[in-house]
Amino acid sequence: MKILYLHGWRSVPGGVKPSWLRSRGHDVSNPALDADDLQLAIRQGQLAYEQQLPDVIIGSSRGAVIAQSLDCGVVPRVLMCPAWKRWEPSRPLRAPVLILHSPADEIVPWQDSVELLERSGLSRELLISVGGDHRLSDEGSLEVLQWACGMLLAGEVLPPDEDAEQSAGRAGVTAVEASYICDSCGEEIVIPVDISEGDSQTLIEDCPVCCRANTIHLWVQDDGEIRSNVES
């Protein structure tokens, strides 16, 4: 997968997230972006896009604002904790897109991403809860980041339409989302599920909010809905 990764404010190329993606065999372009002049940084991101022609664009924090501002047609984007209230994007947000954000983000509030989707007329389901801070550099968040890129590239995450509620049951779809309530802290957590692994699954996941382990029992219904039961 060819990925254009746009780093955050005061970050530099070669950080944890692009390095991790490279270690998984992806072709990652990670240009240096000016920290003081947003319009210059957008031009730098646009140039990198035109040179690489990536399959997916990832932007982190201020880099998510730059990713939103690119003229990139229908190339899918993954926005990580987008800091759009601090730096104003030059283009409206459009699908295909997924937003990864931690409810415990201490720098960019979770509610900012909820508001961004509402203002853009996009489904709240495009916002995925992951990680325990603003950086989203833990192993679990990195795995979800790679999954999100693959989902978008495969066309399995689409702009909402009349059939959105039934999309999980469509033929050929193997990766969907489920949610569970952490047995320890009570937060609702969204996780990716590979339904090709069977109609009944048991997972052990650390809660991204309180970091306590949960045993999650999942049952895939005939209509594609996933039921869950959780114990600490």
C-alpha positions in Angstrom: 0.0 0.0 0.0 1.3 3.5 -0.9 0.7 5.9 2.0 1.3 9.6 2.3 1.8 10.3 6.0 1.5 14.0 7.1 2.9 14.6 10.5 1.7 16.9 13.3 2.9 20.3 14.5 6.5 20.4 15.6 6.9 16.7 14.6 9.5 15.5 12.1 9.6 12.8 9.4 10.5 9.3 10.6 8.2 9.2 13.7 6.7 6.1 15.3 3.6 5.8 13.1 5.2 6.1 9.6 8.1 3.9 10.8 5.7 1.3 12.0 3.8 1.3 8.8 7.1 0.9 6.8 8.0 -2.1 9.1 4.7 -3.7 7.9 5.8 -3.5 4.3 4.0 -0.3 3.2 5.5 2.3 0.9 5.3 5.4 3.1 6.1 9.0 2.0 6.6 11.2 5.0 7.5 14.8 3.9 8.7 17.6 6.2 6.0 20.2 6.7 6.6 23.8 7.7 5.6 24.3 11.3 4.9 28.1 11.1 3.2 28.7 7.8 0.1 26.5 7.3 -0.4 27.4 3.7 3.2 26.5 2.9 2.7 23.2 4.7 -0.4 22.5 2.6 1.6 23.2 -0.6 4.3 20.9 0.6 1.8 18.2 1.3 0.2 18.8 -2.1 3.5 18.4 -3.9 4.2 15.2 -2.0 0.8 13.9 -3.0 1.4 14.7 -6.7 4.8 13.1 -6.7 3.8 9.9 -5.0 0.1 9.5 -6.0 -0.6 7.4 -2.8 -3.4 4.9 -2.3 -4.3 6.4 1.1 -3.5 9.7 2.9 -2.9 9.8 6.7 -2.8 13.0 8.7 -2.1 13.4 12.4 -3.4 16.4 14.4 -2.2 19.5 12.3 -1.3 17.0 9.6 -5.0 15.9 9.5 -5.9 19.5 8.7 -3.3 19.5 5.9 -4.7 16.1 4.6 -8.2 17.6 4.6 -7.0 20.6 2.6 -5.4 18.6 -0.2 -6.8 18.5 -3.7 -6.7 14.7 -4.0 -10.1 13.7 -5.6 -11.5 10.6 -4.0 -8.3 9.3 -2.5 -9.3 8.0 1.0 -8.0 9.7 4.1 -7.5 8.7 7.7 -7.5 11.6 10.0 -6.0 11.1 13.5 -7.2 13.5 16.2 -7.7 16.4 13.7 -6.9 19.8 15.2 -9.2 21.7 12.9 -10.3 24.2 15.5 -6.7 25.4 15.9 -5.7 25.3 12.2 -8.5 26.0 9.7 -8.7 23.6 6.7 -8.9 25.2 3.3 -11.4 22.6 2.0 -14.5 20.9 3.5 -14.2 17.4 4.7 -15.5 14.8 2.2 -15.7 11.0 2.2 -14.1 8.5 1.8 -12.6 9.2 5.3 -12.2 7.7 8.7 -11.3 9.6 11.9 -9.4 7.9 14.7 -9.5 9.7 18.0 -9.1 8.9 21.7 -11.8 10.0 24.1 -8.9 10.6 26.6 -7.1 13.0 24.2 -5.6 15.7 26.4 -4.8 18.1 23.5 -7.7 17.8 20.9 -11.1 17.1 22.5 -13.0 14.0 21.3 -16.0 16.2 20.8 -14.1 18.2 18.1 -14.2 15.2 15.8 -17.9 14.6 16.5 -18.6 18.2 15.6 -16.4 18.0 12.5 -18.4 15.1 11.1 -21.7 16.8 12.0 -20.7 20.0 10.2 -19.5 18.0 7.2 -22.8 16.1 7.0 -21.0 12.8 7.5 -22.0 9.8 9.6 -20.9 9.6 13.3 -20.0 6.0 12.5 -16.9 7.3 10.7 -15.4 8.2 14.0 -13.5 5.4 15.7 -12.5 5.4 19.4 -9.0 4.2 19.8 -5.9 4.8 22.0 -5.4 6.5 25.4 -3.9 9.8 24.5 -3.3 12.3 21.6 -0.3 10.5 20.0 -2.1 7.2 19.2 1.3 5.5 18.9 0.5 2.4 21.0 0.5 -1.0 19.3 -3.3 -1.2 19.4 -3.8 2.2 17.8 -1.2 1.4 15.1 -3.0 -1.9 14.2 -6.3 0.0 13.9 -4.6 2.6 11.7 -3.4 -0.1 9.3 -6.9 -1.7 9.4 -8.6 1.6 8.6 -6.3 2.2 5.6 -7.1 -1.3 4.3 -10.8 -0.8 4.8 -10.9 2.5 2.9 -8.7 1.2 0.1 -11.0 -1.9 -0.3 -14.0 0.4 -0.5 -15.6 -1.2 2.5 -16.1 2.1 4.3 -18.4 4.3 2.2 -20.3 7.5 2.6 -23.6 6.8 4.4 -26.6 5.9 2.2 -30.0 4.3 2.6 -28.5 0.8 3.0 -25.8 1.8 5.6 -27.4 -0.2 8.4 -27.3 -3.4 6.3 -23.8 -2.9 4.9 -22.2 -5.2 7.5 -24.2 -8.1 6.0 -23.3 -7.6 2.4 -21.5 -10.5 0.6 -17.8 -10.2 0.5 -17.4 -8.0 3.5 -15.1 -9.6 6.1 -14.1 -6.7 8.3 -16.7 -4.7 10.3 -16.9 -2.9 13.6 -18.4 -3.8 16.9 -18.6 -2.0 20.2 -18.5 -3.1 23.8 -18.7 -1.4 27.2 -15.6 -1.7 29.2 -16.4 -3.7 32.4 -14.0 -1.6 34.4 -14.5 2.1 33.4 -17.8 1.9 31.5 -16.6 3.6 28.3 -18.0 2.4 25.0 -15.1 1.1 22.8 -15.3 0.4 19.1 -13.2 -2.4 17.7 -12.6 -4.0 14.3 -13.9 -7.5 13.8 -13.0 -10.0 11.1 -16.3 -11.9 10.6 -14.4 -14.5 8.5 -13.1 -15.9 11.8 -16.6 -17.2 12.6 -20.0 -16.3 14.0 -18.9 -16.8 17.6 -15.6 -15.2 18.7 -13.8 -14.5 22.0 -11.2 -11.7 22.1 -9.1 -10.3 24.9 -8.5 -6.5 24.5 -7.0 -3.8 26.8 -9.4 -0.9 27.2 -7.8 2.1 25.4 -9.2 4.4 28.2 -8.4 2.6 31.5 -5.9 0.0 30.1 -7.6 -2.9 31.9 -8.1 -6.1 30.1 -11.6 -7.3 28.9 -12.7 -10.7 27.6 -15.1 -9.9 24.8 -17.6 -12.5 23.5 -19.0 -11.7 20.1 -21.9 -13.2 18.2 -22.5 -12.3 14.5 -26.2 -12.3 13.7 -27.8 -13.4 10.4 -28.5 -9.7 9.5 -24.8 -8.8 10.1 -25.4 -7.2 13.6 -22.8 -8.1 16.2 -23.8 -8.7 19.8 -21.2 -8.5 22.6 -20.8 -9.6 26.1 -17.9 -8.4 28.2 -16.2 -9.4 31.5 -13.1 -8.0 33.1 
